[in-house]
Each structure stands twice: as structure tokens, then as C-alpha cells.
Amino acid sequence: MSPSSFAERHPITRRLLVGATILGVLTACGTAALQYEEERLTFRVVKETPGWYVGLPDGVREFDIPVNHDADAQRIHAWWWPAKNPNAPAVLYLHGARWSLTGQVFRLEQLRAFGFSVLAIDYRGFGKSDGDQPSEKTVYEDAHAAWDWLVAQQPDPARRYIYGHSLGGAVAVDLAASLSKQDAPPEIALADAASAAGATPVRPQCQIQIPSSEPGGVAARHYSRRPDC
């Protein structure tokens, strides 16, 4: 007996099947809508340029990084601010929710004042990067793409750092954990103390504090794998 014949002979079953199909579609749509709203509330992207942004600092180079090797790969927007010392350590800066790179200048200035060459990115959905809205999956992918670019600039693992501010601290910890499984993980990972609270550090063997101009007083913890730190 064909499905259509069975449905014609059993109208109640047919209604139940139709209702189950509609319910399944509505559930799928509702789940997708809830996920979209969760991501929106997590990242709270502000499209406007903050009022305190007065322009790109001198010496910063703007460019885009493809997130993979596909011909039509999406791109993330990046700032590269090399230190005056060509042998300076390099740090990947991963920002938090709300503000794009234009809202991060004073933190980047602090890192460069400490002697770092600084690579900072906007996740997809932020600033000039591709994409409509960031997600947990895409921000992790974006961090990996940025790290690959940074490795090419600073080949010495002992002079490569990761810094995550606020929500970016979770992204930094995820990136460091992933890299720790490779042959040449980052020597030191940094994360805001506030955002790293409750997270498991990646092989913590030393920690220092960097002064912060923000409430809380501590900008970062350093987690190192070196036994002599």
C-alpha cells in the first residue's frame, strides 16, 4: 500500500503526520532563532565608531586575513603595529564584546608600550571584517587564522604571546589549549583576570601582573610553560 493510499484511508493519522511535520519545522526554526539571539546577546556588536576614537595610531598597518585557504574565504580585518625593535616579542590581541578595533586603541597602546609588536583583529561580524554576526565557532576560527599570520612574523615560539580582553580571554584560552597540542605551542598565553575567572589555565607555571587603568587593577595573568620562569 502506498503512503498516499494509507493516508487517505486513515485521515486522523494523516492529520497527526502533518501536525508532527509542522511541529518539527517550527521547532527547528525556533531553535535557530534562539541560537541567533543568544549569539547577539553574547557579543553585543556595536557597529558605530566610538566617540573616543581619534584615528589610527601612527605606524599601524591595516590589512585583511583570510580565515582559510578557499578562494572565496571570508576575511577578518587586522591591525599590525610592529615595535621599533625588529626582534621584539609579538602578541595577538583578542578583544571582547561590543567594540571593534576602533574601541581598543588605548589597550593596544599599553601593549606596545611594554615592548610588543601587536597584531589585533576584528572577529567576523565586527568592524570591517566579513560576516553578519559572530558565533563561538567563528571567533575560534578567526583567532587561529590570526595566529597563523603572527607565526610567520615571529618564528620564535618563545617570543609569541596571546592576550585576550574580557570575552576575548575565553578565546585566548581556547586558542592556547589548541596550540598546546602542537609541536610549537605559544610560550605564554595572557588573559584578563576577570574573564579568565573559573577557566582552567593552560599549564600555569608562573604569573605576573600588568598594571591596568580599568576597575579591578589587574589587566592580565601570564601562563607560561617554561620551567625557569
Steps between C-alpha positions, in 0.01 A plus 500: 500500500637840403538776762236711325249214505571437868448868579173507309373198695613641836421878512581531872845351445546736207419800720740376765777462243438847361494644852823324593666634186389856573609467862842378389543795265388748766735344757794523261419862420459581868832337590680698229336822619600432861859427397515822297366700795745335739791594273369854463479546877841340554699717259278815505672640192500879477525609138564866573850640545552600866516870576846470655659364181720771347658302217744223428821533707817581309678189382193273489441309176148392406441186295275194471572135585307216329358254753592201285662415168180487292481734203181658638609499865361767728751747641567656835625855530829542685738764633873433517703735719865391490733606781803713426720207597487248211569217749218598735255236624167495317155477657162411352233722656147356514237755602180445691135571432342815361782712360705433189866594455418871504399459865821320601770758424600583857551132584708450188706804596566341841619174347727677255638716781602176674716423196275272295428495130120480500262317268134580572199366312128554467307173505258443215194715564708778660636815337624456144516121516269286288195331646172616654526369855777324692454160662709290736614288207600792277692695766710190574567459127592867467747477788672203334526684168654802672744279691620336178576847363684601818716186492631608160606834646661360817637149446638466854234332724666653807411847371138442403216593734121492510299765684123490545296784645167427667310252280819473295660331802292190431606511135864533607477201736335288229770594249781429747346165594476404134856610426634316805425174316733599217879478479557872559232644731511866603751564774263715701124554490343806661141552606320767697472386859129583503418310183723205589337449838374146523693392192771237520836656410719334240792350694541788749853517635543869567296814509570871510276803500471782250365830635155587375323832468166320528306411818637185654864601481637190327497486122641154440651181626789337319493123468833352395627152421864590574634337815746785561239779517 
